[in-house]
């Protein structure tokens, strides 16, 4: 899909900022990246982004956010919200998270989904740039509690592509659902493949087409 043809479906909340949208698309062209796939026409969704192995993932994600003009909330460690960067992070949609109160964060985000007619939450389920075998489960509990579909998004550095994959409807079987979702991502996509644990692909239990 060409960058110029990127348009959000009507149900998705937008930033409505022509300048940032143009800037995001310009930067994508300059660095040679493209976006493959489209966000589904849902007013509420949980977007999970992987692999997350480098500091470059965040500016790439912001560039894609601007290019799509989507309005979303994302979770990030609270240390990133100190002045003066904190004001920018909040303007982008960031919400500071302390690891010791993850349960509260899940409850707060479920509340936001239920209070708002349109709400998009994005997060990196690995929770760190370092090598980890397991994902943090908060994204799943939010999606089930909201309720909202999960949208897997991948950063493929090997082809310079932001991949927007098919929406996934959680079944309530966490272990089976996460095996499927993790199996969608490839180690070869990561900027630092040695920091990403590649799981084998499992058949989906419930995929929204």
N, C-alpha and C positions, 0 to 999 in steps of 0.2 A: 504494500500500500504506500502510495506517495505521501510525503509529509503534508503537502498542501491539501490533500483530500481528507485529512483527519477531521472527523466530525463526531461529536458525542450524540448518542440517542437522547430523545427529549426528557426521559425520566431521570437522567443522571444530573446531580447538582453541578453547576459550573462556577468557575471563579469570575467569569464575565470581564476578564481583563485582556483587552486586545494587545496591549503592549507586551505583557508577559507571555502570551500565547505566541506572538510573532517572534519574541526573543528565543523561546524554547525551540521553535521550529528552525530558526536560523542556526542556533548552536548545533542542533542535531545534524543539519546539513554540513556544517563546517567540520565536525568531528567524524562524519561518515556513518552515523548511526541511523537506523530506521525502526519503525514500529510495525510489527506484524500481528494482525488480529485487531478486534474491536471489543470495547467493553459492552456487555449486554445491557439491554434496555430495562434495568432494574433501578428503582430509587434507593435501594439499600443493598450494600454488599460489603464483605470483608475481603480485602485484597492482600494476598500473601506474596512476598517478593523473595526470591532466592536465585542463585546462590549469593550469599552475603559474605565476601571474603576480603574486601578491600575498602579503604576509605573513599575510593572513587565511586563506590556504589551510591552513596548519598547524593553527590552532585548530579550523577547520571539520572537518578530517580527524580530529582527536582526538575531537571531539564525535560524529562518525559511528562511530568505533572504539568509544567507550563505549556508544553506543546499540545497536550490534550485539552487543556483548560478545565480540568476536572477539579472540583472543590472537595477536598478530603481532609480527614484527620489522620495523623500518624503518631505512633508511640516511639519515644526515644529516651535513652537514659537521661536522668535528671541533670547530670553533670554538663550536658550540652546546652543547658538553658541559663547559664550564668551570663551576666551583662558583659559585653553588649550584644553577644550572639543570641541571647535568649529572646529578645524582641523579634529578631528575624525568624527564628525557629517557630515562634507562636504565629507570626504573620503567615508563614507557610502552611500552618495547620498542625504544628507539633504540640504534643502533650507530654510533659515530663513524667517519667515512670521510675519509681524506686523499686528495686528488685525485692525488697522485703515486704512489699504490700501488693503483690501481684493479684491476690484475690480481690482486693478492693478495686484495682484497676479494671478487672473483668466486670465486676458489678457496675462500676461507673459507666463503662462503655455500653453494656447492655441497656442501661437506663437511657443513654443518649439515643440509641437506636429506637427505643420505644417512644421517646418524647418527640422525635423529629420525623417528619414525613419523608425526608430524603437525607440519607447519611451514608457516607463511605469511609471506612476505616482501613488504613494500610499499615502493615507491619512486616518485619522480617522474623519469621518464626525461629530461625537459628539463634537469634538474640545476641550474637557475637560474631566477630570476624575470624575468630580462632576456630580450629578444627573441633567439631562436636559431632557425636553420633546421633544425639537425640534433638528433637525440636521441642520448644516450649509449647505447652498445650493451650495457652490463653486464647489464641486466635480461634481455636475450635470451640471452646466454651462460649466465647462471645457470639460466634455464628449460630450456635444452637440456641442460645438464650435470646437472641435478638427478635425473631429468627431471621437469618439472612444467608444467601448463597456465598460460597467461597470462590473467589476469582484468583487462580494461580497466575502469577506473572514472573517471567524469567528474564534475567540479564545474561544474554549470550555474547560474551566478549569475543568468541571465536569468529562470529559472523557480524558483530556489531549490530545486534538486533534486540530490541525489547519485545519479548514474546507475551502476548495476552492470550491465555489459553481458555478453554471452555469453562463455563461456570459449573460449579459442583455443589450439589445439595447435600448437606450432612445428613447421614442416616441415624445418627445417635450411637453408632458403633465406632467409637473413637479409634481403636486399634486398626480396624480394617480400612476406615476412611483415610487415616494418616498414611498407612502403607501405600495406598493408591496415590495420594497427593505427593508424597515424597518421591515416588517412582517417576514422576513426570520430569524431574530435574536431572540434568547431566553434569558430571564433574567437568567435562570439557568446556562448559559455558563459563566457568568461573575465571576471574582474572588471576586468582591464585588457586589452581585446582587442588593443590595439596591441603588446602584448608576446608575442602568440602567433602562431606561423606555422601557417596552416591548409593541410594537404595535401589533395589530391584523393583521394576514396575509390576504392580498388582492390578488385577481387573477391577474396574470401578463398580461400586454398588449402586450409585445413583448419580447420573450426570444429567444436567439440564441442557437440552439441545436448543 
